[in-house]
């Protein structure tokens, strides 16, 4: 039983239904996600270009079931050989587990790796893993204070320089 499912159980005053409520929420989110998921502008191009020089993985707080659907819907599923989801590790973000596992599978040292993040929780996770963190806010007003670099978008020239693509 997930923490979120227990919260739903309490908020909806439906004791003993956490697992069922959690599954129902997952199915609703999955349906919506598969209808609406889109990649950040320029994401596919940046991944293609980066892969020519560096190994690339996805390290997400999203459950595997939703993550694979979102990547497929956004047209990016085939771009990543390594995909680590929240349910692949003991602790989700802000724990560094997803990043440490992705680095392990890629055969790279976290201290020599770069994370692209769009949330404060993700920034905290990547920092805890010892990575250089590039923050790209997912929407206006998101503050990514712990990032080493905050770009306006994936097309920001500073992001390209930090990835060694200039």
Secondary structure, 3 states (H helix, E strand, C coil): CCHHHHHHHHHCCCCCCHHHHHHHHHHHHHHHHHHHCCCCCCHHHHHHHHHCCCCCEEECCCCHHHHHHHHHHCCCHHHCCEEECHHHCCCCCCCCHHHHHHHHHHCCCHHHCEEEECCHHHHHHHHHCCCEEEEECCCCCCCCCCCCEEECCCCCHHHHHHCCCC
